[in-house]
């Protein structure tokens, strides 16, 4: 890896095994200032182990990893106050009140943010005196986000941060991450099973499986590389013969419907397909109605690279 040591997170040939199981098998990637990088993979892909190593919770068996310039194998204590963490299932003190936890977290950092404003932002201002154990799952997750940024950190680790959130809570957290990172020189590393979340939040994504890196890049670049093109369909007259469309690249099928037909195409490039359809329409005089265009998504890339089999662990 060139210029090792210049990013917010640097991972080079990282390895970690549990007995005969190799959880992380030579993983390399980096997170630059101003980036939200998504670590995507099926269950058992090595995401959680990688995150725990980078958070200083586990020691790697081999390779190197730097977090804010600090070698994780030497401990992260010198940079701990510059890091915020949101766990998938936050183990918060259930009998403490929301306000007590916020005050406790702010005491751990040299330049904390306004705790009252943070609780207001995550919709918990009226819960200041409520015990954490009385909160709903979504409220606890919003509190975890507020606590993670209470210390004004430079780097966020977000492990499935919206797993318990409704659409409003998810949108709020996305906004908070964007505001935290965009144009600030800060950064975040995110794990998620939501392709929508990765596409909405991440500057780049790293897709991993069996502890190895399969692909890395912007969501758009990965789609263009691995699943380019689009699926196009439209309705036309029932009497339109198959031969009318068979000469157009990407033609898949003509599906008869009552009084009409629906025509389906799949092409590696959308623009040439649409141009060919317009030319064929002029030549043969058929109608194009109820046109539907579905571009490939990051989810299509994920399934292509990692497979469709179910994973339980």
N, C-alpha and C positions, 0 to 999 in steps of 0.2 A: 504494500500500500504506500503510495507516494505521500511525502510530507506528513509522515506519522507524527502525531502530537499537536496538530494545528486546529482540531475541531473541538466541539463541546463534548462529544463522545467519539472515541476511536476504538474500534474492535478489530483485531488482527489475529486470524487463525485461532480463535477462541475454542477451547475444548473442555468438556465436563462429562464425566461418566458416573453412573451409579451401578456398581458391579459390572456386569457385562453389557449394560444398556448405555449407549453413547447418546446422551441427551443433547449435547452441543458438539458438533463434529467439524471443527475448522471454520467457524463463522467469522466473516469479515464485513464490516460496514462502518459508516461514520455519520455523525449528525453535526451539521454546521450551525453557526450562529444564525438565528432568524428562521430556522426550520422546525417544522413538526414532521417527524419521520414515523411512519407506521410500521410496526413489526407484525406481519400477518402470517398466519399458518394454521393448519388444522390442530385439533387436540393432540398433544404429544409431540408437537413439532420442535419443541425446545424454547418457545418464547418465554415462558415463566422462568425457567432456569437462567436464561440469558439476562432477563430483567433483574433477577435476584443477585446475579453476579455483579451487574452494573450498579445496583443499589448498595453493594457491600455486604449483602446477607449471606453469600456463598463465595467460596474461593474457587477459582478455575483450576483445572488440572494442567492446562497448557495454554500457550498463546499469550497475547497481551490485550489489556483493555485499559484505556485511560478515560477518566471522567473528570471534566474540567481541568485536564492536565495532570491529574493525580492517578498513579498506577493503583488499580483496585486491589492488587495483591498486597499492597502496603497499607491498606485501610484508607477510608475516606474521611476520617475525622477532620483533617484540615480544611475540607471543602463542604462539610456536612451542612453548614448553615446556608449554603448556596443552592441546596437541593430541596425540592418539594415532591412528595410522593402521594399518589392516590391509588390505593389498593382496590382490587375487585370487590373484596369483602372486608371493609375497614373494621378493625378490632378497636373500636372506641370504648372509652370508659363509660359503661352503661349507667352508672349511678351518679356520674358527674353531670352538672347542668351544661347546657350549650354555652352559656356565658363563661363558666369556669374553664371549660376546655379551650375556648378562644383565648382567654387571658393566659392560660398555661402555655399554649403554643407560642404566643407572641413573646413571652419571656425568654424563649430559647434562641431568639434571633436578635442581632444587633440593630437592625433597621426594619422593624415590623411595620406592616400596613395597619390602617385603622380597622380594628376589629368590628366596631359597630357598623361601619360602612360595608364591610364584607358580609356580615350577617344579613344586612338589608338587601344586598345584591342577590343573595341566594334564597331570599324569601323566608328567612328564619329570624327576623328581628323580633317577632312576637313570641318566639320560643326561647328567648334568652334564659329564662328561669326554669325551663322544662328539662327534666332529666333526659339524657340521650336515649336511654332505653325506651322512652315513651314515643320516640319518633318513628315514622314509617321508614321503610327501606329507602325510598327515594329521598326523603328528608335527610337521612343519615349520609347518603351519597353526596348530596349537595353540601352538607356540613363538612364532609371529608375534603371536598374541593376547596372550600373556604379556608380550612386549616392548612391545606397544602401550599396555598399561596400567601398565607398570613405572614410568613417570614420574608416575603419579597424575593423569592429564589430566582436564580439565573437559569435553572434547569428543572424541568418537571418530568417525572416518571408517571405515566398514566396507564394503569393496568385494568383494562375493561372498565373505564370510568363511568360509562353510561348504562351499565348492565341493568340497573334497577330503576332507571328513570323513564318517565313518560315523555311524550314528544316535546312538551314545553320545557321540562327539565333538561332534556338532551340539547335542545337549541340554546338554552342558557349556558350550559357548560361549553358548547362549541364556541359561543361568543367570547366567553371568558378566556379560553385557550388562545383564540385568535388575537384578542387584545393583549394577552400576556406576551406573545411571541412576535407578532408582525411588526417589523420595523424597529425592534428593540435590541437586537443582538442576543436575546435569550433563545431558548430552544426547548423542545419537548420530544420525548420518545413515548409512543402510544402503542399499546396492543389492543386489538379489537377483533371481534368476529363480524362486525357490521361493515360491509363493503361501502354502504352509503356513508357511514361515518368516516372511513378512510378516504373516500373520494372527496368529501366535503372539507376535511381538516388538513390532510397531509400534503406537504410539499413534495415528498417522495415516500414511496413504500418499499419495504424489503420483504419479499415473500420467502418464507423458510419452510422446510419440511425435513424431518429426520435430522434436525440439527444443522442442516446445510442451507446455504443461500441459493435459491433458485433464480431469483431475478430481483433487480432493484432499479428504480427510476420513478419519474412522475407518473401518476395514474394514467394520464393521457398517453405518455410515451409507451407504457407497458401495454395498453390496449392496442395502440398502433402496431407494436412489434409482434404481439402474440395473437391477437384476435382482431385484425383490421377489418374494415368494411361494415356492412350492415345487412339486416334483413328487411326487405321491402315487400309489401303486398298491397293490392288494390282490387277493387271490383270493376267488372266490365260486363258487356253484353254476353248472354248465355251462349249465343251462337259463334262467338269468337273462337276460331280453331286454335289448337295447340301450336300449330306451325307458325302462327302469327308472333308468338313469343319465344319459340324454341331457339331462334337465332340470336337472341340477346344473351350475352354472357351473364351467367349466374342464375338462369332460369331453373326453377326447381319443380314446380307443379302447377296445374290448373285444377282448381277445386270447384266442381259444379255446385251451385246453390239454386234455390227456387227462383227462376226467372233471370238469374245472373250467374256469373262465375267469379271466383276470387283467385287471383294469380299471385304466386309466391316466387320471390327471388332471394338469393343470398350471394352477395358479391364482395370481393376483397376490397373494392374501392367504391364508395357511394356515388361520387360525382360522375364518373364515366357511365355507371349504370343508368342514372337519371337521364343523362344525355342520350344514351342509346334508346331508352324508352320513349323519349320525346320524338326521336327520329322515326322509330317504329310506329308511333301513333300517327304521325303525318303520313307515312307510307301506307298504312293499313286502315286508318280511319276508325280505330276503336276508342271507346271512352275510358278515361282514368278517373275513377271516383273512389271516395273514402280511402285515400292513400295513407298507408301506415309505414313509418320508417322507425326501425329499432336498431340503434347502434349497439355494438358490443360494449360491455361494461367491465369494470375491474373484477366483478364477480365471475364473469366468463373467463378472464385470465386466471383467476385463482383456481377455478375448477379444472381448467386445462392443465395447469402446472402441477397441481397437487392431487388430482383425481377426484372421483365422485363417491368413493366408498365411504361409509360412515365410520367415524372415529369416536371411541368412547374414552380414550386416554392417550 
